């Protein structure tokens, strides 16, 4: 399948940058930038407690807003179970993160330019049989070091925390974690359980983004998380 055959999915921060929802994502970006100024937030992981809470939509719109600030930005689709970035940006997924982590490709072979100026994407690549092991490998550490050197902002999408161990593995390698919660369908006990699971591996939770909040026209609302 060629890139031209792939159907693009609109990202509101790009398709309608003046909308209230786009402004909400820019506010979320700003809040993250100033969450803890004493420690840089260069590598941010975005996850959720369970499926269909809006984590991938959130991270893709965040990526666009960072690129719009002329930040060198890359979105890494580390959801090696149900990846979505290649669909959203209309990119081929023949090569990607799984190839790098299995030693079949290097960084420059899998990074793809998106239609958004300044935003690169690393798609997941073919779904491997051992995602958690690959994400916890020394190759993943080396890859993240490379990305830190080449980009201002590295955004990593992972599977939901309560589904598999992948998010816990990646969170321990990240500068911070944003937990996305669907305000309409998400359950409080699931969000608490996800937070506890991340804290167990000493992840730095920088906030919770409440998605589908009525007073924000279905946009995200950021809340600082007190980790004391």
C-alpha positions as CSV (number, residue, x, y, z in Angstrom):
1,X,0.0,0.0,0.0
2,X,1.4,3.4,-1.0
3,X,1.2,6.5,1.1
4,X,-1.3,8.0,-1.3
5,X,-3.6,5.0,-0.8
6,X,-3.8,5.6,3.0
7,X,-6.7,7.6,4.3
8,X,-5.8,10.5,6.6
9,X,-7.6,11.0,9.9
10,X,-8.0,14.7,10.8
11,X,-6.1,16.1,13.8
12,X,-8.2,19.0,15.0
13,X,-5.2,21.1,16.1
14,X,-4.0,21.0,12.5
15,X,-7.4,20.9,10.6
16,X,-9.0,23.6,12.7
17,X,-6.4,25.4,14.8
18,X,-8.7,28.3,15.8
19,X,-11.4,26.0,17.4
20,X,-12.0,25.8,21.1
21,X,-10.7,22.2,21.2
22,X,-7.5,23.2,19.5
23,X,-7.1,26.0,22.1
24,X,-7.6,23.5,24.9
25,X,-4.8,21.4,23.5
26,X,-2.5,24.4,23.4
27,X,-3.4,25.2,27.0
28,X,-2.6,21.6,27.9
29,X,0.8,22.0,26.2
30,X,1.5,25.2,28.1
31,X,0.5,23.7,31.4
32,X,2.9,20.8,30.7
33,X,5.7,23.2,29.9
34,X,5.3,24.9,33.2
35,X,4.4,21.9,35.3
36,X,7.8,21.6,36.9
37,X,10.3,24.1,35.6
38,X,13.2,22.8,37.6
39,X,13.3,19.6,35.5
40,X,13.0,19.5,31.7
41,X,10.1,17.6,30.2
42,X,11.7,16.6,26.9
43,X,10.5,13.0,26.8
44,X,6.8,12.7,27.6
45,X,4.8,9.5,27.7
46,X,1.0,9.7,27.3
47,X,-1.2,6.8,28.4
48,X,-4.5,6.0,29.9
49,X,-6.0,3.6,32.5
50,X,-8.1,1.7,29.9
51,X,-8.9,1.7,26.2
52,X,-11.0,4.4,24.4
53,X,-10.1,7.2,26.8
54,X,-8.6,9.4,24.2
55,X,-4.8,9.0,24.8
56,X,-3.9,8.7,21.2
57,X,-6.0,11.6,20.1
58,X,-4.5,13.6,22.9
59,X,-0.9,12.8,22.1
60,X,-1.4,13.5,18.4
61,X,-2.9,16.9,19.0
62,X,-0.2,17.7,21.5
63,X,2.4,16.7,18.9
64,X,0.9,19.1,16.4
65,X,0.8,22.0,19.0
66,X,4.5,21.5,19.9
67,X,5.4,21.5,16.2
68,X,3.4,24.7,15.7
69,X,5.7,26.3,18.3
70,X,8.6,25.4,15.9
71,X,9.8,22.7,18.3
72,X,11.6,19.8,16.7
73,X,9.0,17.2,17.6
74,X,8.7,13.4,17.1
75,X,5.7,11.2,17.9
76,X,6.7,7.6,18.7
77,X,4.0,5.0,18.5
78,X,5.0,2.6,21.2
79,X,1.6,1.0,21.3
80,X,3.0,-2.2,19.8
81,X,-0.4,-3.9,20.3
82,X,-3.0,-1.5,18.7
83,X,-1.0,1.2,16.9
84,X,-2.9,4.2,15.4
85,X,-0.3,6.8,14.3
86,X,0.1,5.5,10.8
87,X,-3.6,5.7,10.2
88,X,-3.9,9.2,11.5
89,X,-1.0,10.6,9.5
90,X,-1.5,8.5,6.4
91,X,1.9,6.8,6.7
92,X,3.1,3.3,5.8
93,X,3.7,1.0,8.8
94,X,6.0,-1.5,7.0
95,X,8.9,-0.3,9.1
96,X,8.9,1.3,12.5
97,X,9.8,1.0,16.2
98,X,9.6,-2.8,16.3
99,X,12.3,-3.0,13.6
100,X,14.7,-0.8,15.6
101,X,14.1,-2.7,18.8
102,X,14.6,-6.0,17.1
103,X,17.8,-4.9,15.4
104,X,16.4,-4.9,11.9
105,X,16.7,-1.2,11.2
106,X,18.2,2.0,12.6
107,X,16.6,5.3,13.5
108,X,17.0,7.1,10.2
109,X,15.4,4.2,8.3
110,X,12.1,4.4,10.3
111,X,11.5,8.1,11.0
112,X,8.9,9.5,8.7
113,X,8.0,13.1,8.0
114,X,4.4,13.9,8.6
115,X,2.2,16.4,6.8
116,X,2.8,18.8,9.7
117,X,5.9,21.0,9.3
118,X,8.4,20.1,12.1
119,X,6.6,16.9,13.2
120,X,8.2,13.5,12.5
121,X,6.6,10.2,13.3
122,X,8.0,6.8,14.2
123,X,5.2,4.3,13.5
124,X,5.0,1.1,15.5
125,X,6.1,-1.2,12.7
126,X,4.8,-4.8,12.5
127,X,3.3,-6.0,15.8
128,X,5.9,-8.2,17.6
129,X,5.2,-11.2,19.8
130,X,7.1,-9.7,22.8
131,X,6.3,-5.9,23.1
132,X,7.1,-5.5,26.8
133,X,10.5,-7.2,26.4
134,X,11.4,-5.0,23.4
135,X,10.3,-1.8,25.2
136,X,12.4,-2.7,28.2
137,X,15.5,-3.6,26.2
138,X,18.8,-1.8,26.0
139,X,18.0,-1.0,22.4
140,X,15.1,1.1,23.6
141,X,17.4,3.0,26.0
142,X,19.8,3.7,23.2
143,X,17.0,4.8,20.9
144,X,15.6,7.2,23.4
145,X,19.1,8.7,23.9
146,X,19.3,9.3,20.2
147,X,15.9,10.9,20.1
148,X,16.9,13.2,22.9
149,X,19.8,14.4,20.9
150,X,17.9,15.1,17.7
151,X,14.6,16.5,19.0
152,X,13.3,19.1,21.3
153,X,10.2,17.1,22.3
154,X,9.7,13.3,22.2
155,X,6.1,12.2,22.7
156,X,5.5,8.5,23.3
157,X,2.1,6.7,22.9
158,X,1.8,3.5,24.9
159,X,-1.0,0.9,25.5
160,X,-3.2,1.5,28.5
161,X,-1.6,1.0,31.9
162,X,-4.1,-1.6,33.2
163,X,-4.1,-3.7,30.0
164,X,-0.4,-4.7,29.8
165,X,2.9,-3.9,31.4
166,X,4.2,-1.9,28.5
167,X,3.3,1.5,29.9
168,X,5.0,0.9,33.2
169,X,8.2,-0.2,31.4
170,X,8.3,3.0,29.2
171,X,7.3,5.3,32.0
172,X,10.4,4.5,34.0
173,X,12.5,5.7,31.0
174,X,10.5,8.9,30.5
175,X,10.9,12.4,31.9
176,X,7.2,12.5,32.7
177,X,3.8,10.8,32.2
178,X,0.5,12.3,31.3
179,X,-2.5,10.2,32.2
180,X,-5.5,10.7,30.0
181,X,-8.9,9.9,31.6
182,X,-12.3,10.0,29.8
183,X,-14.4,12.2,32.1
184,X,-17.6,10.6,30.8
185,X,-16.8,6.9,30.7
186,X,-13.7,6.5,32.7
187,X,-14.0,5.0,36.2
188,X,-12.3,6.7,39.1
189,X,-11.1,3.5,40.6
190,X,-9.4,2.6,37.3
191,X,-7.7,5.9,37.2
192,X,-6.4,5.5,40.8
193,X,-5.2,2.0,40.0
194,X,-3.4,3.2,37.0
195,X,-1.8,6.0,39.0
196,X,-0.7,3.6,41.6
197,X,0.8,1.2,39.0
198,X,2.8,4.1,37.6
199,X,4.0,5.3,41.0
200,X,5.0,1.7,41.8
201,X,7.7,1.9,39.1
202,X,8.6,5.5,40.3
203,X,7.2,7.1,37.2
204,X,7.0,10.9,37.3
205,X,3.3,11.7,36.7
206,X,3.1,15.3,35.6
207,X,-0.7,15.5,35.4
208,X,-4.0,14.1,34.4
209,X,-5.9,15.2,31.2
210,X,-9.6,14.9,31.6
211,X,-11.0,14.2,28.2
212,X,-14.6,14.7,27.0
213,X,-15.3,17.3,29.7
214,X,-18.6,19.1,29.0
215,X,-17.3,22.6,30.0
216,X,-14.5,22.3,27.5
217,X,-16.5,21.3,24.5
218,X,-15.1,17.8,24.6
219,X,-11.5,19.0,24.8
220,X,-8.9,18.1,27.4
221,X,-8.6,19.6,30.8
222,X,-5.3,19.4,32.6
223,X,-5.0,18.8,36.3
224,X,-1.7,18.7,38.3
225,X,-1.1,15.5,40.3
226,X,0.3,15.9,43.7
227,X,2.6,12.9,44.1
228,X,3.3,13.4,47.8
